[in-house]
Amino acid sequence: MRRRQFIAGTGLVGAGAVAGLAGCEPDRPAPPRPATAAAQPNLSSWDGVRAEFDLDPAWAHFAAFVLAAHPRPVRRAIDAHRRGLDANTEDYLRRQELGLEDEVLAAAADYLGAEQGEIALTDSTTMGLGLLYGGLRLRPGQEVLATEHDFYSTHESLRLRAGADGTPWRRARLYRDPHTASAGEIVDAVRHAVGARTRALAITWVHSSTGVKLPVRAIADALGEVNRGRDPGDRVLLCVDGVHGLGVEPTEPAELGCDFLAAGTHKWLFGPRGTGLLWARRSAWDAVTATIPTFDRRAGRPGPRFGAVMTPGGYHSFEHN
Ligand SMILES: Cc1ncc(COP(=O)(O)O)c(C=O)c1O
């Protein structure tokens, strides 16, 4: 699903993100798909776009950076799945899970311009960041460098990691004043802050505190120079909280040049509340290990496995995700 189609197509994501269930092989043919499809909305006018949402018209709504209001296709899909789950929970799960999981991964991969195996399905940006920073494989002495501009979820993930095993981390300031910040100033600050022990750089694509959008590609290029002389295990990994870029910027993660990108899909993408993803470049897969057991049976099979291994298991609020 491409960016410009996302509102019209969000029903597919809502219908598709039912997580896989290890050990629950389907023993009967899939039933007809739930009736989530609807007439194509008219998105050629602002009124047409607004009509897709149930937002209170008495208010001006500027909070898609917090949590999305569900547009009509998402509401419809959630209603259909809720009815199915309430009517016969276990049977509905068995019947729907396989195809829907594949569909949501295919849609996410298409949207990101990525391979399906590169994508773990999460509940939020925060979950993706926690999995990433909790699971980074670090050698004694290696540190994580964050910035002063990241959201709480990055800093708290690193604080928890430090509390658990003493992993050192620190924050760098990338610009003095958000109004005058330039790409040159930011890239220079990164070059200056990265040290010999830095194994990962944690940054945020668009800062919720200031609105500053980082020049991620230029930062990746600067790290490329730093990494040229390093062993693979010492290479600085570029880890991005991408939630305020995804769904707004057309750039795909591979083009950004990062190694990991965590984002919720329940803000600017208007996906179901409680959905997100963690993307990883293939060369970085071995740098992280899972901390939440997956229920995805693909994790036990040969082939591309990052997404399956890193997708948290447990039964979820399936009508949403
Ligand atoms: C930069 C940034 N990252 C992460 C989050 C949290 O996102 P999520 O709800 O997907 O965990 C927020 C705000 O909600 C944010 O501003």
The ligand as an ORCA input file, in Angstrom:
! r2SCAN-3c Opt
* xyz 0 1
  C       8.708     10.661     18.978
  C       7.709      9.753     19.625
  N       7.975      8.442     19.698
  C       7.110      7.583     20.264
  C       5.913      8.018     20.775
  C       5.000      6.982     21.365
  O       4.372      6.313     20.302
  P       3.581      4.961     20.522
  O       2.256      5.300     21.056
  O       3.452      4.377     19.126
  O       4.384      4.123     21.416
  C       5.582      9.388     20.715
  C       4.315      9.963     21.219
  O       3.323      9.378     21.501
  C       6.507     10.261     20.128
  O       6.240     11.580     20.054
*
